[in-house]
């Protein structure tokens, strides 16, 4: 594919390469395969893929006129600036050289991340096989790390099958995810990785809801216990006050009458006391139920 003679080209319309390639390639956080794929897609969509990858037929662009040579040089410099803008400073200082073309820089990066291939394979295989969910903050981070290791293995020429990735995903789950793990393991055929990851995410949401529900129930039980304790203490206080009131009233009316008369009046007073106490208890319990409903409504509204 040859460049056009006129000065307009889709590549020259890109004002910020970060809008197309959002990640930064770093030596420590290896994302070479992802970065390279994004870069190739962007180059292909802007008709400059041949600036990083030779044409399939092995032929090179033949630049005849000065305009063609100038346009090719401008486009190559633009794509090279894309590459430099999407890698870390350490990598930039490692690969940058005067008068280098985009393909030169591209090949240096490839060699860096594919160097010592066999040693990298051993290290990556060991880490992939021993990655467990318990060392990650959540299921998403666990899945992301497994996918990153698979991408790195693919980058060094050792691709990992989809089924092996899913099996490793399931084998490293914590006890809280054993239910969904069993469901995935018993599926025939095994679900693809993205689907298994989605199942774990949904399970995480379910676990979070259970924890929230448990907390609300505990709060309601605690509120009920406090209410019962306060209600019992309040009942005893009201009964004591009513009993003393009735007794004093009867003494005043009888003017110090006989014991039989006092006993009968005290009995009637106690009967009245029982009726009043039952009414007070019912009112207190209704008030307590109302407060509990208000607390539940407040929790659900948060």
C-alpha positions as CSV (number, residue, x, y, z in Angstrom):
1,X,0.0,0.0,0.0
2,X,1.6,3.3,-1.1
3,X,1.2,6.7,0.4
4,X,-0.8,9.3,-1.5
5,X,0.9,12.2,-3.1
6,X,-1.2,14.9,-1.5
7,X,-0.4,16.1,1.9
8,X,-3.7,14.9,3.6
9,X,-3.5,11.6,5.3
10,X,-5.6,10.1,8.2
11,X,-2.5,9.8,10.3
12,X,-2.1,13.6,10.3
13,X,-5.5,14.1,11.9
14,X,-4.6,12.4,15.2
15,X,-4.1,15.1,17.8
16,X,-3.7,12.8,20.8
17,X,-2.6,9.2,20.4
18,X,-3.8,8.5,24.0
19,X,-7.3,8.5,22.7
20,X,-6.5,5.4,20.8
21,X,-3.8,3.7,22.9
22,X,-4.8,4.3,26.6
23,X,-2.1,2.1,28.3
24,X,1.6,2.8,28.8
25,X,4.0,0.0,28.0
26,X,6.4,-0.6,31.0
27,X,9.1,-3.1,31.7
28,X,7.7,-3.9,35.2
29,X,4.0,-4.2,34.4
30,X,4.3,-6.3,31.2
31,X,1.5,-5.6,28.8
32,X,3.4,-5.9,25.6
33,X,0.9,-8.0,23.7
34,X,-2.0,-5.8,24.6
35,X,0.0,-2.6,23.8
36,X,1.2,-4.1,20.5
37,X,-2.3,-5.1,19.5
38,X,-3.7,-1.7,20.2
39,X,-0.9,-0.1,18.3
40,X,-1.3,-2.3,15.3
41,X,-5.1,-1.6,15.2
42,X,-4.5,2.1,15.3
43,X,-1.8,2.0,12.6
44,X,-4.0,-0.2,10.4
45,X,-7.0,2.1,10.8
46,X,-4.9,5.1,9.8
47,X,-3.2,3.3,6.9
48,X,0.3,3.2,8.3
49,X,0.6,-0.4,9.3
50,X,3.4,-0.9,6.8
51,X,5.6,1.5,8.9
52,X,5.9,-1.1,11.7
53,X,5.2,-4.4,9.9
54,X,6.6,-5.2,6.4
55,X,4.1,-5.9,3.6
56,X,2.9,-9.4,3.3
57,X,4.2,-9.9,-0.2
58,X,7.7,-8.9,0.9
59,X,7.8,-5.9,-1.4
60,X,8.7,-2.4,-0.2
61,X,7.1,0.9,-1.1
62,X,8.8,2.5,-4.1
63,X,9.1,6.2,-3.5
64,X,9.6,7.9,-6.8
65,X,8.9,11.6,-6.4
66,X,10.1,14.0,-3.8
67,X,6.6,14.5,-2.6
68,X,6.2,10.8,-1.9
69,X,9.4,10.7,0.0
70,X,8.5,13.7,2.0
71,X,5.1,12.4,2.9
72,X,6.5,9.0,3.9
73,X,9.1,10.7,6.1
74,X,6.4,12.8,7.7
75,X,4.1,9.8,8.4
76,X,7.0,7.7,9.7
77,X,8.0,10.5,12.1
78,X,4.4,10.8,13.2
79,X,4.0,7.1,13.9
80,X,7.3,7.0,15.7
81,X,6.1,9.8,18.0
82,X,3.0,7.7,18.8
83,X,5.3,4.9,19.8
84,X,7.5,7.1,22.0
85,X,4.4,8.7,23.6
86,X,3.0,5.3,24.7
87,X,6.0,3.7,26.4
88,X,7.7,4.4,29.8
89,X,10.7,6.7,30.1
90,X,12.9,3.7,30.9
91,X,12.0,2.0,27.7
92,X,12.2,5.3,25.7
93,X,15.8,5.8,26.9
94,X,16.6,2.2,26.0
95,X,15.4,2.1,22.4
96,X,15.8,5.7,21.2
97,X,18.5,6.3,18.6
98,X,19.2,9.2,16.2
99,X,17.6,8.8,12.7
100,X,15.8,5.6,13.7
101,X,12.7,4.7,11.8
102,X,9.4,3.5,13.4
103,X,10.2,-0.1,12.3
104,X,13.6,0.1,14.0
105,X,12.0,1.1,17.3
106,X,9.2,-1.4,16.9
107,X,11.7,-4.3,16.4
108,X,13.8,-3.2,19.4
109,X,10.8,-3.3,21.7
110,X,9.9,-6.7,20.4
111,X,13.4,-8.0,21.1
112,X,13.3,-6.6,24.6
113,X,10.1,-8.4,25.6
114,X,11.0,-11.6,23.7
115,X,14.6,-11.8,25.0
116,X,15.6,-14.8,27.1
117,X,12.5,-16.5,26.0
118,X,13.1,-19.9,27.7
119,X,13.8,-18.3,31.1
120,X,10.7,-16.1,30.8
121,X,8.6,-19.2,29.9
122,X,9.7,-21.0,33.1
123,X,9.1,-18.0,35.3
124,X,5.7,-17.2,33.8
125,X,4.5,-20.9,33.8
126,X,5.4,-21.2,37.5
127,X,3.6,-18.0,38.4
128,X,0.6,-18.9,36.3
129,X,0.2,-22.3,38.0
130,X,0.6,-21.0,41.5
131,X,-1.6,-17.9,41.3
132,X,-4.3,-18.0,44.0
133,X,-7.2,-15.7,44.6
134,X,-6.5,-15.2,48.3
135,X,-3.6,-12.8,47.6
136,X,-5.8,-10.4,45.6
137,X,-8.3,-7.8,46.9
138,X,-11.1,-9.1,44.8
139,X,-12.2,-11.5,42.0
140,X,-11.6,-8.9,39.2
141,X,-8.0,-8.4,40.2
142,X,-7.4,-12.1,40.3
143,X,-8.9,-12.7,36.8
144,X,-7.0,-9.7,35.4
145,X,-3.7,-11.1,36.7
146,X,-4.3,-14.6,35.2
147,X,-5.2,-12.9,31.8
148,X,-2.0,-10.9,32.0
149,X,0.1,-14.0,32.5
150,X,-1.6,-15.7,29.6
151,X,-0.9,-12.8,27.4
152,X,2.8,-12.8,28.4
153,X,3.1,-16.5,27.7
154,X,1.5,-16.0,24.3
155,X,4.0,-13.2,23.7
156,X,7.0,-15.6,24.2
157,X,5.5,-18.3,22.0
158,X,3.7,-20.5,24.6
159,X,0.0,-19.9,24.1
160,X,-2.4,-21.1,26.9
161,X,-5.6,-22.7,25.8
162,X,-9.0,-21.3,26.9
163,X,-9.9,-24.5,28.9
164,X,-6.6,-24.4,30.8
165,X,-7.1,-20.8,31.7
166,X,-10.6,-21.5,33.1
167,X,-9.4,-24.6,35.0
168,X,-6.6,-22.5,36.6
169,X,-9.1,-19.8,37.4
170,X,-11.3,-22.3,39.2
171,X,-8.5,-24.1,41.0
172,X,-7.3,-20.9,42.7
173,X,-10.6,-19.8,44.1
174,X,-11.2,-19.1,47.8
175,X,-13.8,-21.0,49.9
176,X,-16.4,-18.3,49.4
177,X,-16.5,-19.0,45.6
178,X,-16.5,-22.8,45.8
179,X,-20.1,-22.9,44.8
180,X,-19.7,-21.1,41.5
181,X,-16.4,-22.9,41.0
182,X,-18.2,-26.2,41.1
183,X,-20.8,-25.0,38.7
184,X,-18.0,-23.9,36.2
185,X,-16.1,-27.1,36.7
186,X,-19.1,-29.3,36.0
187,X,-20.0,-27.4,32.8
188,X,-19.5,-29.4,29.6
189,X,-18.0,-27.9,27.7
190,X,-16.2,-25.4,30.0
191,X,-17.4,-21.8,29.6
192,X,-15.1,-19.3,28.0
193,X,-12.9,-17.2,30.2
194,X,-15.0,-14.1,29.9
195,X,-18.1,-15.9,30.9
196,X,-16.4,-17.6,33.9
197,X,-15.2,-14.2,35.0
198,X,-18.7,-12.7,34.7
199,X,-20.0,-15.6,36.9
200,X,-17.4,-14.7,39.6
201,X,-18.4,-11.1,39.4
202,X,-22.1,-11.9,39.9
203,X,-21.1,-14.2,42.8
204,X,-19.2,-11.3,44.4
205,X,-22.3,-9.1,44.2
206,X,-24.4,-11.8,45.8
207,X,-21.9,-12.2,48.7
208,X,-21.9,-8.5,49.2
209,X,-25.7,-8.5,49.5
210,X,-25.6,-11.3,52.0
211,X,-23.1,-9.4,54.1
212,X,-25.3,-6.3,54.0
213,X,-28.4,-8.3,54.8
214,X,-26.7,-9.9,57.8
215,X,-25.6,-6.5,59.1
216,X,-29.1,-5.1,58.9
217,X,-30.5,-8.2,60.7
218,X,-28.0,-7.9,63.4
219,X,-28.9,-4.2,63.9
220,X,-32.6,-5.1,64.1
221,X,-32.0,-7.9,66.6
222,X,-29.8,-5.5,68.7
223,X,-32.5,-2.8,68.6
224,X,-35.1,-5.4,69.7
225,X,-32.9,-6.6,72.6
226,X,-32.4,-3.1,73.8
227,X,-36.1,-2.4,73.5
228,X,-37.0,-5.6,75.5
229,X,-34.6,-4.7,78.2
230,X,-35.9,-1.1,78.5
231,X,-39.5,-2.2,78.3
232,X,-39.1,-4.8,81.1
233,X,-37.4,-2.2,83.4
234,X,-40.0,0.4,82.6
235,X,-42.8,-2.1,83.3
236,X,-41.4,-2.8,86.8
237,X,-41.1,0.9,87.5
238,X,-44.7,1.6,86.5
239,X,-46.1,-1.3,88.5
240,X,-44.2,-0.2,91.6
241,X,-45.5,3.4,91.3
242,X,-49.1,2.3,90.7
243,X,-49.1,-0.2,93.6
244,X,-47.8,2.5,96.0
245,X,-50.3,5.0,94.7
246,X,-53.2,2.5,95.2
247,X,-52.1,1.5,98.6
248,X,-51.7,5.1,99.8
249,X,-55.2,6.0,98.4
250,X,-56.9,3.1,100.1
251,X,-55.2,4.0,103.4
252,X,-56.5,7.6,103.2
253,X,-60.1,6.5,102.4
254,X,-60.2,3.8,105.1
255,X,-58.8,6.1,107.8
256,X,-56.9,3.2,109.3
257,X,-59.7,0.5,109.0
258,X,-59.4,-3.2,109.8
259,X,-57.1,-5.6,108.2
260,X,-59.8,-7.4,106.3
261,X,-61.2,-4.3,104.8
262,X,-57.6,-3.2,103.9
263,X,-56.9,-6.6,102.3
264,X,-60.1,-6.4,100.2
265,X,-59.3,-3.0,99.0
266,X,-55.8,-3.9,98.3
267,X,-57.0,-6.8,96.2
268,X,-59.2,-4.6,94.2
269,X,-56.4,-2.2,93.7
270,X,-54.1,-5.0,92.5
271,X,-56.7,-6.1,90.0
272,X,-56.9,-2.5,88.7
273,X,-53.1,-2.4,88.7
274,X,-53.0,-5.5,86.6
275,X,-55.4,-4.0,84.0
276,X,-53.5,-0.8,83.8
277,X,-50.1,-2.6,83.6
278,X,-51.3,-4.7,80.7
279,X,-52.4,-1.6,78.8
280,X,-49.1,0.2,79.5
281,X,-47.1,-2.9,78.3
282,X,-49.1,-3.0,75.1
283,X,-48.6,0.7,74.4
284,X,-44.9,0.3,75.0
285,X,-44.6,-2.7,72.7
286,X,-46.5,-0.8,69.9
287,X,-44.1,2.1,70.3
288,X,-41.1,-0.2,70.2
289,X,-42.4,-1.9,67.0
290,X,-42.9,1.5,65.4
291,X,-39.3,2.5,66.3
292,X,-38.0,-0.7,64.7
293,X,-39.9,-0.1,61.5
294,X,-38.4,3.4,61.4
295,X,-34.9,2.0,61.8
296,X,-35.4,-0.6,59.0
297,X,-36.8,2.1,56.7
298,X,-33.8,4.3,57.4
299,X,-31.3,1.4,56.6
300,X,-33.0,0.6,53.3
301,X,-33.0,4.3,52.3
302,X,-29.2,4.6,52.7
